[in-house]
C-alpha cells in the first residue's frame, strides 16, 4: 500500500515543484517556453494514454476475442464526453488566453480563478489515470506491473512540473504575490490525488469495469491534449519547437513505460 500512496503523491509533487519556480524566477515565462512546455506535456499525455491505459485495457479484455477492443472503445468515448461536459460546465480560461478579458456569465470571476480552474480541469483525468492504473496493479491484472504504474506516475509528474509553472508564473506577472501565485499552482494540482483516490476505490470495488476506467482516463486525457494543448503549442509563426517537444515528451513517456513496465 505504501507504493500506491507514493505513486499517487508523485504527480502532485511534480505540480508543486513547478509552482515553486515563482519564488526563483523574476519574469513570466515567455511564449516560446510555454509552447515548449505545453508540447512536452501533450506528448507525455498521448504516450501515457496509449501505453499505460488503452493497451492494458485491450489486454485485459482478451477473453472477448476479436471484440477485445469494445471496452476500450466505449470507455474512451465516455471519457471524451465527460471532459466535453466538464469543459462547458466549469468556467475557465483556455491556455493562451491569459491576456483576454473573460466574457459572458463568468465575466465576474477574476482571471486568477479562471486560470486555476483551467489547469484543474486538465489535472482531473491525469489523477484518474494514476488511480486506475494503481488499482489494476492491486487487482493483479495482466499487463499492469508496479513498475509500469510507477512509470505512469513519473511521466505525469514530469509533465505536471511545467503545468505548475504555467499557472504560478503568469499569476505573479499579473501582480499576484509570489505566495498566492504558488498557492494557485499548488491548488490546481490538488485535484489529482483526490481523483486518483476516488478512482482507485471505485476500481477496487468493481474490478470488471477496470478496462472501461482505463480507457475512460485515456479518452479524458486525449480530449485535453487535442482541445487545449495542441492549439497552444502550435500558436504563432514559429511553432516547430512545440512539435519537437511533443515528440520528446512522447518518446520519454514511451521509454519509461516500456522499460519499467
FIMAR-903759 format. One record per residue (C-alpha): residue number from 0; x, y negated, z negated. Coordinates in Angstrom, 2 decimals. Example, Ala and Ser with C-alpha at 12.3 -4.5 7.8 and 13.67 -1.06 7.14 Angstrom:
2
+-----+---------+---------+---------+
: num :    east :   north :      up :
+-----+---------+---------+---------+
:   0 :   12.30 :    4.50 :   -7.80 :
:   1 :   13.67 :    1.06 :   -7.14 :
+-----+---------+---------+---------+
***
This chain:
261
+-----+---------+---------+---------+
: num :    east :   north :      up :
+-----+---------+---------+---------+
:   0 :    0.00 :    0.00 :    0.00 :
:   1 :    2.95 :   -2.33 :   -0.59 :
:   2 :    3.81 :   -2.00 :    3.10 :
:   3 :    0.30 :   -3.10 :    4.03 :
:   4 :    0.43 :   -6.13 :    1.73 :
:   5 :    3.79 :   -7.14 :    3.16 :
:   6 :    2.54 :   -6.58 :    6.70 :
:   7 :   -0.44 :   -8.88 :    6.10 :
:   8 :    1.72 :  -11.54 :    4.42 :
:   9 :    4.43 :  -11.69 :    7.11 :
:  10 :    2.38 :  -13.56 :    9.77 :
:  11 :    1.17 :  -16.08 :    7.20 :
:  12 :    4.78 :  -16.67 :    6.19 :
:  13 :    5.60 :  -17.48 :    9.81 :
:  14 :    2.95 :  -20.23 :    9.92 :
:  15 :    4.10 :  -21.61 :    6.57 :
:  16 :    7.75 :  -21.78 :    7.65 :
:  17 :    6.77 :  -23.54 :   10.86 :
:  18 :    4.73 :  -26.09 :    8.93 :
:  19 :    7.81 :  -26.74 :    6.74 :
:  20 :    9.58 :  -28.33 :    9.71 :
:  21 :    7.66 :  -31.53 :    8.93 :
:  22 :   10.00 :  -32.03 :    5.93 :
:  23 :   13.15 :  -31.81 :    8.08 :
:  24 :   12.26 :  -33.48 :   11.38 :
:  25 :   11.54 :  -37.19 :   11.79 :
:  26 :    9.71 :  -37.30 :   15.10 :
:  27 :    6.80 :  -35.44 :   16.65 :
:  28 :    7.67 :  -32.51 :   18.89 :
:  29 :    7.90 :  -33.79 :   22.45 :
:  30 :    5.55 :  -32.43 :   25.08 :
:  31 :    8.13 :  -30.20 :   26.74 :
:  32 :    8.97 :  -28.49 :   23.44 :
:  33 :    5.27 :  -28.00 :   22.72 :
:  34 :    4.79 :  -26.42 :   26.15 :
:  35 :    7.70 :  -24.06 :   25.49 :
:  36 :    6.42 :  -23.05 :   22.07 :
:  37 :    2.88 :  -22.59 :   23.36 :
:  38 :    4.12 :  -20.47 :   26.28 :
:  39 :    6.15 :  -18.30 :   23.91 :
:  40 :    3.12 :  -17.80 :   21.63 :
:  41 :    0.96 :  -16.88 :   24.61 :
:  42 :    3.48 :  -14.27 :   25.79 :
:  43 :    3.63 :  -12.67 :   22.35 :
:  44 :   -0.17 :  -12.51 :   22.10 :
:  45 :   -0.60 :  -10.93 :   25.55 :
:  46 :    2.03 :   -8.27 :   24.86 :
:  47 :    0.59 :   -7.56 :   21.42 :
:  48 :   -2.89 :   -7.23 :   22.91 :
:  49 :   -1.69 :   -4.61 :   25.38 :
:  50 :    0.85 :   -2.51 :   23.47 :
:  51 :   -0.39 :   -2.86 :   19.89 :
:  52 :   -4.16 :   -2.93 :   20.47 :
:  53 :   -5.54 :   -1.81 :   23.85 :
:  54 :   -3.22 :    1.15 :   24.45 :
:  55 :   -3.74 :    2.55 :   20.91 :
:  56 :   -7.50 :    2.04 :   21.35 :
:  57 :   -7.48 :    4.14 :   24.53 :
:  58 :   -5.16 :    6.76 :   22.99 :
:  59 :   -7.49 :    7.20 :   20.02 :
:  60 :  -10.41 :    7.78 :   22.39 :
:  61 :   -8.62 :   10.50 :   24.35 :
:  62 :  -11.30 :   13.04 :   23.33 :
:  63 :  -13.66 :   11.24 :   25.73 :
:  64 :  -11.53 :   12.36 :   28.65 :
:  65 :  -11.92 :   10.20 :   31.74 :
:  66 :  -14.15 :    7.87 :   29.71 :
:  67 :  -11.47 :    7.14 :   27.11 :
:  68 :  -11.45 :    3.55 :   28.30 :
:  69 :  -15.07 :    2.91 :   27.23 :
:  70 :  -14.45 :    1.92 :   23.56 :
:  71 :  -11.62 :   -0.39 :   24.65 :
:  72 :  -13.79 :   -1.88 :   27.39 :
:  73 :  -16.74 :   -2.51 :   25.06 :
:  74 :  -14.65 :   -3.79 :   22.15 :
:  75 :  -12.68 :   -6.12 :   24.41 :
:  76 :  -15.83 :   -7.80 :   25.72 :
:  77 :  -17.30 :   -8.12 :   22.23 :
:  78 :  -14.08 :   -9.88 :   21.20 :
:  79 :  -14.36 :  -12.24 :   24.17 :
:  80 :  -17.99 :  -13.01 :   23.27 :
:  81 :  -17.11 :  -13.58 :   19.62 :
:  82 :  -14.45 :  -16.19 :   20.43 :
:  83 :  -16.66 :  -17.78 :   23.06 :
:  84 :  -19.36 :  -18.34 :   20.43 :
:  85 :  -16.83 :  -19.47 :   17.83 :
:  86 :  -15.21 :  -21.87 :   20.28 :
:  87 :  -18.54 :  -23.58 :   20.93 :
:  88 :  -19.85 :  -23.45 :   17.37 :
:  89 :  -16.84 :  -24.81 :   15.46 :
:  90 :  -15.81 :  -28.45 :   16.12 :
:  91 :  -12.14 :  -28.68 :   17.07 :
:  92 :   -9.64 :  -30.36 :   19.37 :
:  93 :   -8.26 :  -28.33 :   22.23 :
:  94 :   -4.49 :  -28.18 :   22.39 :
:  95 :   -3.09 :  -31.18 :   24.20 :
:  96 :   -5.97 :  -33.43 :   23.11 :
:  97 :   -4.22 :  -34.93 :   20.08 :
:  98 :   -4.50 :  -38.41 :   21.58 :
:  99 :   -8.15 :  -38.09 :   22.60 :
: 100 :  -10.89 :  -39.65 :   20.51 :
: 101 :  -13.43 :  -36.97 :   19.52 :
: 102 :  -16.79 :  -37.45 :   21.17 :
: 103 :  -20.31 :  -36.08 :   20.69 :
: 104 :  -21.84 :  -34.74 :   17.48 :
: 105 :  -18.41 :  -34.24 :   15.89 :
: 106 :  -17.07 :  -37.75 :   16.50 :
: 107 :  -17.40 :  -38.49 :   12.80 :
: 108 :  -14.78 :  -35.86 :   11.96 :
: 109 :  -11.21 :  -37.14 :   11.77 :
: 110 :   -8.57 :  -35.88 :   14.17 :
: 111 :   -6.65 :  -34.15 :   11.39 :
: 112 :   -9.62 :  -31.92 :   10.55 :
: 113 :  -10.31 :  -31.14 :   14.21 :
: 114 :   -6.68 :  -30.20 :   14.86 :
: 115 :   -6.50 :  -27.86 :   11.86 :
: 116 :   -9.79 :  -26.25 :   12.92 :
: 117 :   -8.37 :  -25.65 :   16.42 :
: 118 :   -5.38 :  -23.66 :   15.19 :
: 119 :   -7.54 :  -21.93 :   12.57 :
: 120 :   -9.74 :  -20.57 :   15.38 :
: 121 :   -6.61 :  -19.25 :   17.10 :
: 122 :   -5.47 :  -17.51 :   13.91 :
: 123 :   -8.69 :  -15.59 :   13.28 :
: 124 :   -8.12 :  -12.93 :   15.98 :
: 125 :   -4.46 :  -12.66 :   15.01 :
: 126 :   -5.39 :  -11.87 :   11.41 :
: 127 :   -7.93 :   -9.33 :   12.61 :
: 128 :   -5.33 :   -7.71 :   14.85 :
: 129 :   -2.90 :   -7.29 :   11.95 :
: 130 :   -5.62 :   -5.90 :    9.67 :
: 131 :   -6.96 :   -3.36 :   12.13 :
: 132 :   -3.51 :   -2.05 :   13.09 :
: 133 :   -2.56 :   -1.51 :    9.46 :
: 134 :   -5.96 :    0.16 :    8.93 :
: 135 :   -5.09 :    2.50 :   11.80 :
: 136 :   -1.81 :    3.40 :   10.16 :
: 137 :   -3.52 :    4.09 :    6.83 :
: 138 :   -6.07 :    6.30 :    8.56 :
: 139 :   -3.28 :    8.34 :   10.14 :
: 140 :   -4.48 :    7.81 :   13.68 :
: 141 :   -2.23 :    8.95 :   16.51 :
: 142 :   -0.35 :    6.12 :   18.19 :
: 143 :   -0.04 :    3.78 :   15.22 :
: 144 :    3.04 :    4.10 :   13.01 :
: 145 :    4.17 :    1.95 :   10.11 :
: 146 :    6.98 :    0.64 :   12.29 :
: 147 :    4.53 :   -0.17 :   15.08 :
: 148 :    2.24 :   -2.03 :   12.68 :
: 149 :    5.27 :   -3.90 :   11.32 :
: 150 :    6.26 :   -4.82 :   14.88 :
: 151 :    2.88 :   -6.47 :   15.38 :
: 152 :    3.19 :   -8.35 :   12.07 :
: 153 :    6.65 :   -9.59 :   13.04 :
: 154 :    5.53 :  -10.55 :   16.53 :
: 155 :    2.57 :  -12.54 :   15.22 :
: 156 :    4.85 :  -14.18 :   12.63 :
: 157 :    7.29 :  -15.23 :   15.37 :
: 158 :    4.55 :  -16.88 :   17.40 :
: 159 :    2.98 :  -18.38 :   14.25 :
: 160 :    6.18 :  -20.29 :   13.49 :
: 161 :    5.73 :  -22.75 :   16.37 :
: 162 :    1.98 :  -22.93 :   15.66 :
: 163 :    2.69 :  -24.18 :   12.15 :
: 164 :    4.97 :  -26.87 :   13.56 :
: 165 :    2.48 :  -27.80 :   16.30 :
: 166 :   -0.03 :  -28.64 :   13.56 :
: 167 :    2.13 :  -30.32 :   10.92 :
: 168 :    4.39 :  -32.41 :   13.18 :
: 169 :    1.65 :  -34.22 :   15.16 :
: 170 :   -0.29 :  -34.86 :   11.95 :
: 171 :    2.72 :  -36.61 :   10.42 :
: 172 :    3.28 :  -38.56 :   13.65 :
: 173 :   -0.29 :  -39.87 :   13.33 :
: 174 :    0.51 :  -41.34 :    9.91 :
: 175 :   -0.45 :  -38.46 :    7.63 :
: 176 :    2.00 :  -37.93 :    4.75 :
: 177 :    4.51 :  -35.09 :    5.01 :
: 178 :    2.85 :  -33.23 :    2.14 :
: 179 :   -0.62 :  -33.40 :    3.68 :
: 180 :    0.77 :  -32.56 :    7.12 :
: 181 :    2.41 :  -29.46 :    5.69 :
: 182 :   -0.85 :  -28.57 :    3.92 :
: 183 :   -2.70 :  -28.83 :    7.24 :
: 184 :   -0.32 :  -26.35 :    8.87 :
: 185 :   -0.42 :  -24.11 :    5.82 :
: 186 :   -4.22 :  -24.03 :    5.67 :
: 187 :   -4.53 :  -23.34 :    9.40 :
: 188 :   -2.73 :  -20.04 :    8.79 :
: 189 :   -4.54 :  -19.13 :    5.56 :
: 190 :   -7.39 :  -17.60 :    7.55 :
: 191 :   -5.05 :  -14.88 :    8.86 :
: 192 :   -4.59 :  -12.85 :    5.64 :
: 193 :   -8.30 :  -13.30 :    4.87 :
: 194 :   -9.28 :  -11.99 :    8.31 :
: 195 :   -6.74 :   -9.18 :    8.03 :
: 196 :   -8.08 :   -8.01 :    4.66 :
: 197 :  -11.73 :   -8.11 :    5.79 :
: 198 :  -10.91 :   -6.17 :    8.96 :
: 199 :   -8.76 :   -3.71 :    7.03 :
: 200 :  -11.61 :   -2.95 :    4.63 :
: 201 :  -14.18 :   -2.61 :    7.43 :
: 202 :  -11.96 :   -0.30 :    9.49 :
: 203 :  -11.08 :    1.89 :    6.50 :
: 204 :  -14.76 :    2.38 :    5.69 :
: 205 :  -15.79 :    3.39 :    9.21 :
: 206 :  -12.78 :    4.89 :   10.97 :
: 207 :  -14.86 :    5.88 :   14.01 :
: 208 :  -15.10 :    2.23 :   15.04 :
: 209 :  -11.34 :    1.70 :   14.90 :
: 210 :  -10.86 :    1.90 :   18.70 :
: 211 :  -13.56 :   -0.76 :   19.11 :
: 212 :  -11.97 :   -3.00 :   16.46 :
: 213 :   -8.54 :   -2.70 :   18.07 :
: 214 :   -9.83 :   -3.80 :   21.46 :
: 215 :  -12.09 :   -6.41 :   19.82 :
: 216 :   -9.00 :   -8.11 :   18.40 :
: 217 :   -7.31 :   -7.85 :   21.80 :
: 218 :  -10.25 :   -9.49 :   23.55 :
: 219 :  -10.37 :  -12.29 :   21.00 :
: 220 :   -6.65 :  -12.98 :   21.37 :
: 221 :   -6.82 :  -12.91 :   25.17 :
: 222 :   -9.63 :  -15.46 :   25.08 :
: 223 :   -7.40 :  -17.82 :   23.10 :
: 224 :   -4.49 :  -17.27 :   25.49 :
: 225 :   -6.44 :  -17.93 :   28.69 :
: 226 :   -8.75 :  -20.67 :   27.41 :
: 227 :   -6.24 :  -22.63 :   25.32 :
: 228 :   -2.60 :  -21.64 :   25.55 :
: 229 :   -2.06 :  -21.14 :   29.29 :
: 230 :   -3.56 :  -24.56 :   30.23 :
: 231 :   -1.41 :  -26.20 :   27.54 :
: 232 :    1.83 :  -24.50 :   28.59 :
: 233 :    1.21 :  -25.42 :   32.26 :
: 234 :    0.48 :  -29.09 :   31.61 :
: 235 :    2.46 :  -31.64 :   33.58 :
: 236 :    4.55 :  -31.57 :   36.74 :
: 237 :    7.46 :  -29.55 :   35.37 :
: 238 :    5.79 :  -26.52 :   33.81 :
: 239 :    8.42 :  -23.88 :   34.61 :
: 240 :    9.69 :  -23.90 :   31.03 :
: 241 :    6.27 :  -22.82 :   29.74 :
: 242 :    6.19 :  -19.88 :   32.13 :
: 243 :    9.72 :  -18.84 :   31.25 :
: 244 :    8.95 :  -18.99 :   27.53 :
: 245 :    5.78 :  -16.96 :   28.15 :
: 246 :    7.95 :  -14.28 :   29.77 :
: 247 :   10.40 :  -14.42 :   26.86 :
: 248 :    7.65 :  -14.05 :   24.27 :
: 249 :    6.06 :  -11.22 :   26.23 :
: 250 :    9.28 :   -9.23 :   26.58 :
: 251 :   10.34 :   -9.76 :   22.96 :
: 252 :    6.98 :   -8.51 :   21.67 :
: 253 :    7.05 :   -5.61 :   24.12 :
: 254 :   10.54 :   -4.65 :   23.00 :
: 255 :    9.58 :   -4.87 :   19.31 :
: 256 :    6.53 :   -2.70 :   19.78 :
: 257 :    8.28 :   -0.02 :   21.85 :
: 258 :   11.49 :    0.03 :   19.79 :
: 259 :    9.77 :    0.10 :   16.41 :
: 260 :    6.63 :    1.98 :   17.43 :
+-----+---------+---------+---------+
***
